[in-house]
Amino acid sequence: MAHLNISVSNLPSIIHNNIPVITTDLLADVYETDKIRIQQNYTRNTNRFIEEKHFFKLTGSVLKDFKNRLSLSESVKSNHSMLTYGIVGRNARSLVLWTERGAARHAKMLDTDRAWDVFEILEDTYFTKHKFSNNLTGVIPNYTTTEDLIALVDKLQKVIHEGDFIPAGQTIHEYHLPKTGKTLSNIINDFINYPKKDTLHILLAWLKKDGHNVEDAERVLEYIRAEMKNITLAIAKLRTHAQYIEHVVSQL
């Protein structure tokens, strides 16, 4: 078995869909088992693993984007590109990423002292250090309203225009976007669900293409989008409950 020899405390940070995940190779390494054992656990128990709950399988353009992000990122405690850790081969056509629940399921199936001990460490450190609330402390307060989030987006856009993300010594290019005739609801909908149509995301893409470092800005946008999605879902649930209550009351 070829181990990557990476300690649990020094695992490269891998984020997908705004949550920390871990590859099959890394999971096998820290659990001190063979990669094939992790793969067999899955193939022999596919009914026990639910995609997007226990794992993500990346292919096509999603995998390509993931590789691009890795090539621009570095591990938490290393100056080497995360590709050097063997997280994903440059020619790989697919990649499986395990969530906290997926890692727990593998620990249960392996049922070794090492696996359980390591998972407890992963649970206490790796899978919690990137939790939304910890990353945005002081940025997005509790009970944030939609108006607050829109204000944050506007503030971020102003910061970008002022050049805070422009590397020193580089010329600031002029970026011109036509005024939009969209309604407020369409602007919010594009920001949440169709970032390629969103003015702020388009601007970041242009900056990134010109060689500017917008990694932190992209990360903040991801967090804001995730929170706005949560607010949208919460509002929908409240409306459903309100309709149900109204129906029950009307029957009294």
FIKOLZA-1660 file (N, C-alpha, C; in steps of 0.1 Angstrom, whole numbers, plus 5000, padded with zeros to 4 digits):
% residues 252
   i   px   py   pz ch aa at
   1 5008 4988 5000  A  M  N
   1 5000 5000 5000  A  M CA
   1 5009 5012 5000  A  M  C
   2 5006 5021 4991  A  A  N
   2 5014 5034 4990  A  A CA
   2 5007 5045 4997  A  A  C
   3 5012 5048 5009  A  H  N
   3 5006 5059 5017  A  H CA
   3 5011 5072 5013  A  H  C
   4 5003 5083 5014  A  L  N
   4 5007 5096 5011  A  L CA
   4 5015 5103 5023  A  L  C
   5 5014 5096 5035  A  N  N
   5 5021 5101 5046  A  N CA
   5 5018 5115 5050  A  N  C
   6 5005 5118 5051  A  I  N
   6 5000 5131 5055  A  I CA
   6 4993 5129 5068  A  I  C
   7 4997 5137 5079  A  S  N
   7 4990 5135 5091  A  S CA
   7 4977 5142 5091  A  S  C
   8 4968 5137 5100  A  V  N
   8 4954 5143 5100  A  V CA
   8 4955 5158 5103  A  V  C
   9 4964 5162 5111  A  S  N
   9 4965 5177 5114  A  S CA
   9 4970 5185 5103  A  S  C
  10 4976 5178 5093  A  N  N
  10 4982 5185 5081  A  N CA
  10 4976 5182 5068  A  N  C
  11 4963 5177 5068  A  L  N
  11 4956 5174 5056  A  L CA
  11 4954 5187 5048  A  L  C
  12 4956 5186 5035  A  P  N
  12 4952 5197 5026  A  P CA
  12 4938 5200 5027  A  P  C
  13 4934 5212 5027  A  S  N
  13 4920 5216 5028  A  S CA
  13 4913 5215 5015  A  S  C
  14 4902 5207 5014  A  I  N
  14 4895 5205 5002  A  I CA
  14 4880 5209 5004  A  I  C
  15 4875 5219 4997  A  I  N
  15 4862 5224 4998  A  I CA
  15 4854 5221 4985  A  I  C
  16 4842 5216 4987  A  H  N
  16 4834 5214 4975  A  H CA
  16 4819 5217 4979  A  H  C
  17 4812 5225 4972  A  N  N
  17 4798 5228 4975  A  N CA
  17 4798 5235 4989  A  N  C
  18 4808 5242 4992  A  N  N
  18 4809 5250 5005  A  N CA
  18 4810 5241 5017  A  N  C
  19 4814 5228 5016  A  I  N
  19 4817 5220 5027  A  I CA
  19 4830 5212 5026  A  I  C
  20 4837 5209 5037  A  P  N
  20 4849 5202 5036  A  P CA
  20 4847 5188 5032  A  P  C
  21 4855 5183 5023  A  V  N
  21 4854 5169 5018  A  V CA
  21 4868 5163 5018  A  V  C
  22 4869 5150 5015  A  I  N
  22 4882 5143 5015  A  I CA
  22 4882 5132 5004  A  I  C
  23 4893 5131 4997  A  T  N
  23 4894 5121 4986  A  T CA
  23 4895 5107 4992  A  T  C
  24 4893 5097 4983  A  T  N
  24 4895 5083 4986  A  T CA
  24 4909 5080 4990  A  T  C
  25 4919 5086 4983  A  D  N
  25 4933 5083 4986  A  D CA
  25 4937 5088 5000  A  D  C
  26 4932 5101 5003  A  L  N
  26 4936 5107 5016  A  L CA
  26 4929 5100 5027  A  L  C
  27 4916 5096 5025  A  L  N
  27 4909 5088 5035  A  L CA
  27 4915 5075 5038  A  L  C
  28 4919 5068 5028  A  A  N
  28 4926 5055 5030  A  A CA
  28 4939 5057 5037  A  A  C
  29 4946 5068 5034  A  D  N
  29 4959 5071 5040  A  D CA
  29 4958 5073 5055  A  D  C
  30 4949 5082 5059  A  V  N
  30 4948 5085 5073  A  V CA
  30 4941 5073 5081  A  V  C
  31 4933 5065 5074  A  Y  N
  31 4927 5054 5081  A  Y CA
  31 4937 5042 5081  A  Y  C
  32 4948 5044 5074  A  E  N
  32 4958 5033 5073  A  E CA
  32 4952 5020 5068  A  E  C
  33 4946 5022 5056  A  T  N
  33 4941 5010 5049  A  T CA
  33 4944 5012 5035  A  T  C
  34 4940 5002 5027  A  D  N
  34 4943 5003 5012  A  D CA
  34 4931 5010 5005  A  D  C
  35 4935 5017 4995  A  K  N
  35 4925 5025 4987  A  K CA
  35 4914 5015 4982  A  K  C
  36 4917 5003 4979  A  I  N
  36 4908 4993 4974  A  I CA
  36 4897 4990 4984  A  I  C
  37 4901 4990 4997  A  R  N
  37 4891 4987 5008  A  R CA
  37 4880 4998 5008  A  R  C
  38 4884 5011 5006  A  I  N
  38 4875 5022 5006  A  I CA
  38 4865 5020 4994  A  I  C
  39 4871 5017 4983  A  Q  N
  39 4863 5015 4971  A  Q CA
  39 4854 5003 4972  A  Q  C
  40 4859 4992 4978  A  Q  N
  40 4850 4980 4980  A  Q CA
  40 4839 4983 4990  A  Q  C
  41 4842 4991 5000  A  N  N
  41 4831 4995 5010  A  N CA
  41 4820 5001 5002  A  N  C
  42 4823 5010 4992  A  Y  N
  42 4813 5017 4985  A  Y CA
  42 4806 5007 4975  A  Y  C
  43 4813 5000 4967  A  T  N
  43 4807 4992 4956  A  T CA
  43 4799 4981 4962  A  T  C
  44 4802 4976 4974  A  R  N
  44 4795 4965 4980  A  R CA
  44 4783 4970 4989  A  R  C
  45 4782 4983 4990  A  N  N
  45 4772 4989 4999  A  N CA
  45 4766 5002 4992  A  N  C
  46 4764 5002 4979  A  T  N
  46 4760 5014 4973  A  T CA
  46 4747 5019 4978  A  T  C
  47 4738 5010 4983  A  N  N
  47 4725 5015 4988  A  N CA
  47 4727 5022 5002  A  N  C
  48 4739 5021 5008  A  R  N
  48 4741 5028 5020  A  R CA
  48 4748 5042 5018  A  R  C
  49 4752 5045 5006  A  F  N
  49 4758 5058 5003  A  F CA
  49 4749 5066 4994  A  F  C
  50 4746 5078 4998  A  I  N
  50 4737 5087 4990  A  I CA
  50 4746 5098 4985  A  I  C
  51 4745 5100 4972  A  E  N
  51 4753 5111 4966  A  E CA
  51 4748 5125 4971  A  E  C
  52 4757 5133 4973  A  E  N
  52 4755 5147 4979  A  E CA
  52 4753 5147 4994  A  E  C
  53 4751 5135 4999  A  K  N
  53 4750 5133 5014  A  K CA
  53 4762 5127 5020  A  K  C
  54 4767 5116 5013  A  H  N
  54 4779 5109 5018  A  H CA
  54 4790 5111 5009  A  H  C
  55 4788 5115 4996  A  F  N
  55 4799 5117 4987  A  F CA
  55 4794 5126 4975  A  F  C
  56 4804 5131 4968  A  F  N
  56 4802 5138 4955  A  F CA
  56 4810 5131 4945  A  F  C
  57 4805 5129 4933  A  K  N
  57 4813 5123 4922  A  K CA
  57 4814 5134 4911  A  K  C
  58 4826 5138 4909  A  L  N
  58 4829 5149 4900  A  L CA
  58 4833 5144 4886  A  L  C
  59 4826 5149 4876  A  T  N
  59 4830 5145 4862  A  T CA
  59 4828 5157 4853  A  T  C
  60 4833 5156 4841  A  G  N
  60 4831 5166 4831  A  G CA
  60 4835 5180 4835  A  G  C
  61 4827 5190 4832  A  S  N
  61 4831 5204 4835  A  S CA
  61 4832 5207 4850  A  S  C
  62 4824 5200 4858  A  V  N
  62 4825 5202 4873  A  V CA
  62 4839 5197 4877  A  V  C
  63 4844 5186 4872  A  L  N
  63 4858 5181 4876  A  L CA
  63 4868 5191 4871  A  L  C
  64 4866 5196 4859  A  K  N
  64 4876 5205 4853  A  K CA
  64 4877 5218 4861  A  K  C
  65 4866 5223 4865  A  D  N
  65 4866 5235 4874  A  D CA
  65 4873 5232 4887  A  D  C
  66 4870 5220 4892  A  F  N
  66 4876 5216 4905  A  F CA
  66 4891 5216 4904  A  F  C
  67 4896 5210 4893  A  K  N
  67 4911 5209 4890  A  K CA
  67 4917 5223 4889  A  K  C
  68 4909 5232 4882  A  N  N
  68 4914 5246 4881  A  N CA
  68 4916 5253 4894  A  N  C
  69 4906 5250 4903  A  R  N
  69 4907 5257 4916  A  R CA
  69 4918 5251 4924  A  R  C
  70 4921 5238 4923  A  L  N
  70 4932 5232 4930  A  L CA
  70 4945 5237 4925  A  L  C
  71 4946 5239 4912  A  S  N
  71 4959 5244 4906  A  S CA
  71 4962 5258 4911  A  S  C
  72 4952 5265 4915  A  L  N
  72 4955 5279 4920  A  L CA
  72 4955 5280 4935  A  L  C
  73 4953 5269 4942  A  S  N
  73 4952 5269 4957  A  S CA
  73 4965 5261 4962  A  S  C
  74 4966 5264 4975  A  E  N
  74 4977 5257 4983  A  E CA
  74 4971 5251 4995  A  E  C
  75 4978 5240 5000  A  S  N
  75 4973 5234 5012  A  S CA
  75 4975 5243 5024  A  S  C
  76 4968 5240 5035  A  V  N
  76 4968 5250 5046  A  V CA
  76 4982 5251 5052  A  V  C
  77 4990 5241 5053  A  K  N
  77 5003 5242 5059  A  K CA
  77 5015 5238 5050  A  K  C
  78 5013 5241 5037  A  S  N
  78 5024 5237 5028  A  S CA
  78 5024 5248 5017  A  S  C
  79 5036 5250 5011  A  N  N
  79 5037 5259 5000  A  N CA
  79 5036 5252 4987  A  N  C
  80 5034 5239 4987  A  H  N
  80 5033 5231 4974  A  H CA
  80 5018 5231 4970  A  H  C
  81 5016 5231 4956  A  S  N
  81 5003 5230 4951  A  S CA
  81 4997 5217 4956  A  S  C
  82 4983 5217 4958  A  M  N
  82 4976 5205 4963  A  M CA
  82 4977 5194 4953  A  M  C
  83 4979 5197 4940  A  L  N
  83 4980 5186 4930  A  L CA
  83 4992 5177 4933  A  L  C
  84 5003 5183 4940  A  T  N
  84 5014 5175 4944  A  T CA
  84 5011 5164 4954  A  T  C
  85 5000 5166 4961  A  Y  N
  85 4996 5156 4971  A  Y CA
  85 4989 5144 4964  A  Y  C
  86 4986 5145 4951  A  G  N
  86 4979 5134 4945  A  G CA
  86 4964 5134 4947  A  G  C
  87 4959 5146 4950  A  I  N
  87 4945 5147 4953  A  I CA
  87 4937 5143 4940  A  I  C
  88 4941 5147 4929  A  V  N
  88 4934 5143 4916  A  V CA
  88 4945 5144 4905  A  V  C
  89 4945 5133 4897  A  G  N
  89 4954 5133 4885  A  G CA
  89 4949 5143 4875  A  G  C
  90 4959 5149 4868  A  R  N
  90 4956 5159 4858  A  R CA
  90 4947 5153 4847  A  R  C
  91 4949 5140 4844  A  N  N
  91 4941 5133 4834  A  N CA
  91 4929 5125 4839  A  N  C
  92 4926 5126 4852  A  A  N
  92 4915 5119 4857  A  A CA
  92 4902 5123 4851  A  A  C
  93 4893 5113 4848  A  R  N
  93 4880 5116 4842  A  R CA
  93 4869 5117 4853  A  R  C
  94 4872 5113 4865  A  S  N
  94 4862 5113 4876  A  S CA
  94 4869 5114 4889  A  S  C
  95 4862 5119 4899  A  L  N
  95 4868 5120 4912  A  L CA
  95 4857 5119 4923  A  L  C
  96 4859 5111 4933  A  V  N
  96 4849 5109 4944  A  V CA
  96 4854 5117 4956  A  V  C
  97 4846 5125 4962  A  L  N
  97 4849 5133 4974  A  L CA
  97 4840 5129 4985  A  L  C
  98 4845 5125 4996  A  W  N
  98 4837 5120 5007  A  W CA
  98 4834 5131 5017  A  W  C
  99 4821 5132 5021  A  T  N
  99 4817 5142 5032  A  T CA
  99 4820 5136 5045  A  T  C
 100 4817 5144 5056  A  E  N
 100 4819 5139 5069  A  E CA
 100 4811 5127 5072  A  E  C
 101 4798 5126 5067  A  R  N
 101 4790 5114 5069  A  R CA
 101 4796 5102 5061  A  R  C
 102 4801 5105 5049  A  G  N
 102 4807 5094 5042  A  G CA
 102 4819 5089 5049  A  G  C
 103 4828 5097 5054  A  A  N
 103 4840 5093 5062  A  A CA
 103 4836 5085 5074  A  A  C
 104 4825 5089 5080  A  A  N
 104 4820 5082 5092  A  A CA
 104 4815 5068 5088  A  A  C
 105 4808 5067 5077  A  R  N
 105 4803 5054 5072  A  R CA
 105 4815 5044 5069  A  R  C
 106 4825 5050 5063  A  H  N
 106 4837 5041 5060  A  H CA
 106 4844 5037 5073  A  H  C
 107 4845 5045 5083  A  A  N
 107 4850 5042 5096  A  A CA
 107 4842 5030 5102  A  A  C
 108 4829 5031 5101  A  K  N
 108 4821 5021 5107  A  K CA
 108 4823 5007 5100  A  K  C
 109 4824 5008 5086  A  M  N
 109 4826 4996 5079  A  M CA
 109 4840 4989 5081  A  M  C
 110 4850 4998 5082  A  L  N
 110 4864 4993 5085  A  L CA
 110 4864 4987 5099  A  L  C
 111 4858 4994 5108  A  D  N
 111 4857 4990 5122  A  D CA
 111 4870 4987 5129  A  D  C
 112 4880 4995 5127  A  T  N
 112 4893 4993 5133  A  T CA
 112 4895 5005 5143  A  T  C
 113 4903 5003 5153  A  D  N
 113 4906 5013 5163  A  D CA
 113 4912 5025 5156  A  D  C
 114 4921 5023 5147  A  R  N
 114 4927 5034 5140  A  R CA
 114 4917 5042 5132  A  R  C
 115 4908 5036 5125  A  A  N
 115 4898 5043 5117  A  A CA
 115 4889 5052 5126  A  A  C
 116 4884 5046 5137  A  W  N
 116 4875 5053 5147  A  W CA
 116 4883 5065 5153  A  W  C
 117 4895 5062 5157  A  D  N
 117 4903 5073 5164  A  D CA
 117 4906 5084 5154  A  D  C
 118 4909 5081 5141  A  V  N
 118 4912 5091 5132  A  V CA
 118 4899 5099 5128  A  V  C
 119 4888 5092 5127  A  F  N
 119 4875 5099 5123  A  F CA
 119 4872 5109 5134  A  F  C
 120 4874 5105 5147  A  E  N
 120 4871 5114 5158  A  E CA
 120 4879 5127 5156  A  E  C
 121 4892 5125 5152  A  I  N
 121 4900 5137 5150  A  I CA
 121 4895 5145 5138  A  I  C
 122 4892 5138 5127  A  L  N
 122 4886 5145 5116  A  L CA
 122 4874 5153 5119  A  L  C
 123 4865 5146 5127  A  E  N
 123 4852 5152 5131  A  E CA
 123 4855 5165 5139  A  E  C
 124 4865 5165 5148  A  D  N
 124 4868 5176 5157  A  D CA
 124 4876 5187 5151  A  D  C
 125 4883 5184 5140  A  T  N
 125 4892 5194 5134  A  T CA
 125 4889 5196 5119  A  T  C
 126 4892 5187 5111  A  Y  N
 126 4891 5189 5097  A  Y CA
 126 4877 5193 5092  A  Y  C
 127 4867 5185 5096  A  F  N
 127 4853 5188 5091  A  F CA
 127 4846 5200 5098  A  F  C
 128 4853 5205 5108  A  T  N
 128 4847 5217 5115  A  T CA
 128 4854 5230 5113  A  T  C
 129 4867 5229 5109  A  K  N
 129 4874 5242 5107  A  K CA
 129 4870 5250 5096  A  K  C
 130 4862 5244 5087  A  H  N
 130 4857 5252 5075  A  H CA
 130 4842 5254 5076  A  H  C
 131 4836 5252 5088  A  K  N
 131 4822 5254 5089  A  K CA
 131 4818 5269 5086  A  K  C
 132 4807 5271 5080  A  F  N
 132 4803 5284 5075  A  F CA
 132 4804 5295 5086  A  F  C
 133 4799 5291 5098  A  S  N
 133 4798 5302 5108  A  S CA
 133 4812 5306 5112  A  S  C
 134 4822 5297 5112  A  N  N
 134 4836 5300 5116  A  N CA
 134 4842 5309 5106  A  N  C
 135 4840 5306 5093  A  N  N
 135 4846 5313 5082  A  N CA
 135 4841 5327 5081  A  N  C
 136 4828 5330 5085  A  L  N
 136 4822 5342 5082  A  L CA
 136 4820 5350 5095  A  L  C
 137 4826 5346 5106  A  T  N
 137 4824 5354 5118  A  T CA
 137 4829 5368 5116  A  T  C
 138 4820 5377 5119  A  G  N
 138 4823 5391 5117  A  G CA
 138 4820 5396 5103  A  G  C
 139 4817 5387 5094  A  V  N
 139 4814 5391 5080  A  V CA
 139 4799 5391 5077  A  V  C
 140 4793 5379 5080  A  I  N
 140 4778 5378 5079  A  I CA
 140 4772 5375 5093  A  I  C
 141 4766 5384 5099  A  P  N
 141 4760 5382 5112  A  P CA
 141 4749 5372 5113  A  P  C
 142 4746 5368 5125  A  N  N
 142 4734 5359 5126  A  N CA
 142 4721 5366 5123  A  N  C
 143 4712 5359 5118  A  Y  N
 143 4699 5365 5114  A  Y CA
 143 4700 5375 5103  A  Y  C
 144 4709 5372 5094  A  T  N
 144 4711 5382 5083  A  T CA
 144 4699 5382 5074  A  T  C
 145 4695 5394 5070  A  T  N
 145 4683 5395 5061  A  T CA
 145 4688 5396 5047  A  T  C
 146 4678 5394 5038  A  T  N
 146 4682 5395 5024  A  T CA
 146 4687 5409 5020  A  T  C
 147 4682 5419 5026  A  E  N
 147 4686 5433 5024  A  E CA
 147 4701 5434 5028  A  E  C
 148 4704 5428 5040  A  D  N
 148 4718 5429 5045  A  D CA
 148 4728 5422 5035  A  D  C
 149 4724 5411 5030  A  L  N
 149 4732 5403 5020  A  L CA
 149 4734 5411 5007  A  L  C
 150 4723 5418 5003  A  I  N
 150 4724 5426 4991  A  I CA
 150 4734 5437 4993  A  I  C
 151 4734 5443 5005  A  A  N
 151 4743 5454 5009  A  A CA
 151 4757 5449 5009  A  A  C
 152 4759 5437 5014  A  L  N
 152 4773 5431 5014  A  L CA
 152 4778 5429 5000  A  L  C
 153 4769 5424 4991  A  V  N
 153 4773 5422 4977  A  V CA
 153 4777 5435 4971  A  V  C
 154 4769 5446 4974  A  D  N
 154 4772 5459 4968  A  D CA
 154 4785 5464 4973  A  D  C
 155 4788 5462 4986  A  K  N
 155 4800 5466 4992  A  K CA
 155 4812 5459 4986  A  K  C
 156 4810 5446 4984  A  L  N
 156 4821 5438 4978  A  L CA
 156 4824 5443 4964  A  L  C
 157 4813 5446 4957  A  Q  N
 157 4815 5451 4943  A  Q CA
 157 4823 5465 4943  A  Q  C
 158 4820 5473 4953  A  K  N
 158 4827 5486 4954  A  K CA
 158 4842 5484 4957  A  K  C
 159 4845 5474 4966  A  V  N
 159 4858 5471 4970  A  V CA
 159 4866 5466 4958  A  V  C
 160 4860 5458 4950  A  I  N
 160 4867 5453 4938  A  I CA
 160 4870 5464 4928  A  I  C
 161 4860 5473 4926  A  H  N
 161 4862 5485 4917  A  H CA
 161 4873 5494 4922  A  H  C
 162 4875 5494 4935  A  E  N
 162 4885 5503 4941  A  E CA
 162 4899 5497 4940  A  E  C
 163 4900 5484 4936  A  G  N
 163 4913 5478 4933  A  G CA
 163 4919 5471 4944  A  G  C
 164 4912 5468 4955  A  D  N
 164 4918 5460 4966  A  D CA
 164 4923 5447 4962  A  D  C
 165 4917 5441 4951  A  F  N
 165 4921 5428 4947  A  F CA
 165 4931 5428 4935  A  F  C
 166 4937 5440 4932  A  I  N
 166 4946 5442 4921  A  I CA
 166 4960 5440 4927  A  I  C
 167 4968 5430 4922  A  P  N
 167 4982 5428 4927  A  P CA
 167 4990 5441 4925  A  P  C
 168 4999 5443 4934  A  A  N
 168 5007 5455 4934  A  A CA
 168 5016 5456 4921  A  A  C
 169 5017 5467 4915  A  G  N
 169 5025 5469 4903  A  G CA
 169 5018 5466 4890  A  G  C
 170 5005 5462 4891  A  Q  N
 170 4998 5459 4879  A  Q CA
 170 4989 5471 4875  A  Q  C
 171 4987 5473 4863  A  T  N
 171 4978 5484 4858  A  T CA
 171 4963 5480 4860  A  T  C
 172 4955 5489 4865  A  I  N
 172 4941 5486 4866  A  I CA
 172 4934 5489 4853  A  I  C
 173 4928 5478 4848  A  H  N
 173 4920 5480 4835  A  H CA
 173 4907 5485 4838  A  H  C
 174 4901 5492 4828  A  E  N
 174 4888 5497 4829  A  E CA
 174 4878 5486 4824  A  E  C
 175 4868 5483 4833  A  Y  N
 175 4858 5473 4829  A  Y CA
 175 4844 5480 4828  A  Y  C
 176 4838 5478 4817  A  H  N
 176 4825 5485 4815  A  H CA
 176 4814 5474 4812  A  H  C
 177 4804 5475 4820  A  L  N
 177 4793 5466 4819  A  L CA
 177 4780 5475 4816  A  L  C
 178 4772 5471 4807  A  P  N
 178 4760 5479 4804  A  P CA
 178 4750 5479 4815  A  P  C
 179 4743 5489 4817  A  K  N
 179 4733 5490 4828  A  K CA
 179 4722 5479 4825  A  K  C
 180 4719 5472 4836  A  T  N
 180 4709 5462 4834  A  T CA
 180 4694 5467 4836  A  T  C
 181 4685 5461 4828  A  G  N
 181 4671 5465 4830  A  G CA
 181 4664 5455 4838  A  G  C
 182 4671 5446 4845  A  K  N
 182 4665 5436 4852  A  K CA
 182 4658 5441 4865  A  K  C
 183 4647 5434 4869  A  T  N
 183 4641 5438 4881  A  T CA
 183 4649 5433 4893  A  T  C
 184 4646 5438 4905  A  L  N
 184 4654 5434 4917  A  L CA
 184 4653 5419 4919  A  L  C
 185 4641 5413 4917  A  S  N
 185 4639 5399 4919  A  S CA
 185 4648 5391 4909  A  S  C
 186 4649 5396 4897  A  N  N
 186 4657 5389 4887  A  N CA
 186 4672 5390 4890  A  N  C
 187 4676 5402 4895  A  I  N
 187 4690 5403 4899  A  I CA
 187 4694 5394 4910  A  I  C
 188 4685 5392 4920  A  I  N
 188 4688 5383 4931  A  I CA
 188 4687 5369 4926  A  I  C
 189 4678 5365 4917  A  N  N
 189 4677 5352 4912  A  N CA
 189 4689 5348 4904  A  N  C
 190 4694 5357 4896  A  D  N
 190 4706 5354 4888  A  D CA
 190 4718 5353 4897  A  D  C
 191 4719 5361 4907  A  F  N
 191 4730 5360 4917  A  F CA
 191 4731 5347 4924  A  F  C
 192 4719 5342 4928  A  I  N
 192 4718 5329 4935  A  I CA
 192 4719 5317 4926  A  I  C
 193 4712 5317 4915  A  N  N
 193 4710 5305 4907  A  N CA
 193 4718 5305 4893  A  N  C
 194 4721 5317 4888  A  Y  N
 194 4727 5318 4875  A  Y CA
 194 4739 5328 4875  A  Y  C
 195 4749 5324 4883  A  P  N
 195 4761 5333 4884  A  P CA
 195 4767 5338 4871  A  P  C
 196 4766 5330 4861  A  K  N
 196 4772 5334 4848  A  K CA
 196 4765 5346 4842  A  K  C
 197 4752 5348 4846  A  K  N
 197 4745 5360 4841  A  K CA
 197 4746 5372 4851  A  K  C
 198 4752 5369 4862  A  D  N
 198 4752 5380 4873  A  D CA
 198 4764 5389 4870  A  D  C
 199 4761 5402 4871  A  T  N
 199 4771 5413 4869  A  T CA
 199 4784 5411 4877  A  T  C
 200 4782 5409 4890  A  L  N
 200 4793 5408 4899  A  L CA
 200 4802 5396 4896  A  L  C
 201 4796 5384 4893  A  H  N
 201 4803 5372 4889  A  H CA
 201 4811 5374 4876  A  H  C
 202 4804 5381 4866  A  I  N
 202 4811 5384 4853  A  I CA
 202 4823 5393 4855  A  I  C
 203 4821 5403 4864  A  L  N
 203 4833 5412 4867  A  L CA
 203 4844 5404 4873  A  L  C
 204 4842 5395 4883  A  L  N
 204 4852 5387 4889  A  L CA
 204 4859 5379 4878  A  L  C
 205 4851 5373 4869  A  A  N
 205 4857 5365 4859  A  A CA
 205 4866 5373 4850  A  A  C
 206 4863 5385 4847  A  W  N
 206 4872 5393 4839  A  W CA
 206 4885 5397 4846  A  W  C
 207 4883 5400 4859  A  L  N
 207 4895 5403 4867  A  L CA
 207 4904 5391 4868  A  L  C
 208 4898 5379 4870  A  K  N
 208 4906 5367 4871  A  K CA
 208 4913 5364 4858  A  K  C
 209 4906 5366 4847  A  K  N
 209 4912 5363 4834  A  K CA
 209 4924 5372 4831  A  K  C
 210 4924 5384 4837  A  D  N
 210 4935 5394 4835  A  D CA
 210 4946 5392 4845  A  D  C
 211 4945 5381 4853  A  G  N
 211 4956 5377 4862  A  G CA
 211 4955 5383 4876  A  G  C
 212 4943 5389 4880  A  H  N
 212 4942 5394 4893  A  H CA
 212 4937 5383 4903  A  H  C
 213 4942 5385 4915  A  N  N
 213 4938 5375 4925  A  N CA
 213 4925 5378 4931  A  N  C
 214 4915 5370 4928  A  V  N
 214 4901 5372 4933  A  V CA
 214 4896 5360 4941  A  V  C
 215 4906 5352 4945  A  E  N
 215 4902 5340 4952  A  E CA
 215 4894 5342 4965  A  E  C
 216 4898 5352 4973  A  D  N
 216 4890 5356 4985  A  D CA
 216 4877 5361 4982  A  D  C
 217 4876 5369 4971  A  A  N
 217 4863 5375 4967  A  A CA
 217 4854 5364 4962  A  A  C
 218 4859 5354 4955  A  E  N
 218 4851 5343 4950  A  E CA
 218 4846 5335 4962  A  E  C
 219 4854 5333 4972  A  R  N
 219 4850 5325 4984  A  R CA
 219 4839 5332 4992  A  R  C
 220 4840 5346 4993  A  V  N
 220 4830 5353 5000  A  V CA
 220 4817 5352 4992  A  V  C
 221 4817 5353 4979  A  L  N
 221 4805 5352 4971  A  L CA
 221 4799 5339 4973  A  L  C
 222 4807 5328 4973  A  E  N
 222 4801 5315 4975  A  E CA
 222 4793 5314 4989  A  E  C
 223 4799 5320 4999  A  Y  N
 223 4793 5320 5012  A  Y CA
 223 4780 5328 5012  A  Y  C
 224 4780 5340 5005  A  I  N
 224 4768 5348 5005  A  I CA
 224 4757 5341 4997  A  I  C
 225 4761 5335 4986  A  R  N
 225 4751 5328 4977  A  R CA
 225 4745 5316 4986  A  R  C
 226 4753 5309 4993  A  A  N
 226 4748 5298 5001  A  A CA
 226 4738 5303 5012  A  A  C
 227 4742 5314 5018  A  E  N
 227 4733 5319 5028  A  E CA
 227 4720 5324 5022  A  E  C
 228 4721 5330 5011  A  M  N
 228 4708 5335 5004  A  M CA
 228 4700 5324 5000  A  M  C
 229 4706 5313 4996  A  K  N
 229 4698 5301 4992  A  K CA
 229 4691 5296 5005  A  K  C
 230 4698 5295 5016  A  N  N
 230 4692 5291 5028  A  N CA
 230 4680 5299 5032  A  N  C
 231 4682 5313 5031  A  I  N
 231 4671 5322 5034  A  I CA
 231 4659 5320 5025  A  I  C
 232 4662 5317 5012  A  T  N
 232 4651 5315 5003  A  T CA
 232 4643 5302 5006  A  T  C
 233 4651 5292 5010  A  L  N
 233 4644 5279 5014  A  L CA
 233 4636 5281 5027  A  L  C
 234 4641 5289 5036  A  A  N
 234 4634 5291 5049  A  A CA
 234 4621 5299 5047  A  A  C
 235 4622 5309 5038  A  I  N
 235 4610 5316 5035  A  I CA
 235 4599 5307 5028  A  I  C
 236 4604 5299 5019  A  A  N
 236 4594 5289 5012  A  A CA
 236 4588 5280 5023  A  A  C
 237 4596 5275 5032  A  K  N
 237 4590 5267 5043  A  K CA
 237 4580 5274 5051  A  K  C
 238 4583 5287 5055  A  L  N
 238 4574 5295 5063  A  L CA
 238 4561 5297 5055  A  L  C
 239 4562 5299 5043  A  R  N
 239 4550 5301 5035  A  R CA
 239 4541 5289 5034  A  R  C
 240 4548 5277 5033  A  T  N
 240 4541 5265 5033  A  T CA
 240 4534 5262 5046  A  T  C
 241 4541 5265 5057  A  H  N
 241 4535 5263 5070  A  H CA
 241 4523 5273 5072  A  H  C
 242 4525 5285 5068  A  A  N
 242 4514 5295 5069  A  A CA
 242 4502 5291 5061  A  A  C
 243 4504 5285 5050  A  Q  N
 243 4492 5281 5042  A  Q CA
 243 4485 5269 5049  A  Q  C
 244 4493 5261 5055  A  Y  N
 244 4488 5249 5062  A  Y CA
 244 4480 5254 5074  A  Y  C
 245 4485 5263 5081  A  I  N
 245 4478 5268 5093  A  I CA
 245 4465 5275 5089  A  I  C
 246 4466 5283 5078  A  E  N
 246 4454 5290 5073  A  E CA
 246 4443 5280 5069  A  E  C
 247 4448 5269 5063  A  H  N
 247 4438 5259 5059  A  H CA
 247 4432 5252 5071  A  H  C
 248 4440 5249 5081  A  V  N
 248 4435 5243 5094  A  V CA
 248 4425 5252 5101  A  V  C
 249 4429 5265 5102  A  V  N
 249 4420 5274 5109  A  V CA
 249 4407 5276 5101  A  V  C
 250 4407 5275 5088  A  S  N
 250 4395 5277 5080  A  S CA
 250 4385 5265 5082  A  S  C
 251 4391 5254 5086  A  Q  N
 251 4382 5242 5089  A  Q CA
 251 4376 5242 5102  A  Q  C
 252 4380 5251 5111  A  L  N
 252 4375 5251 5125  A  L CA
 252 4360 5257 5125  A  L  C
% end
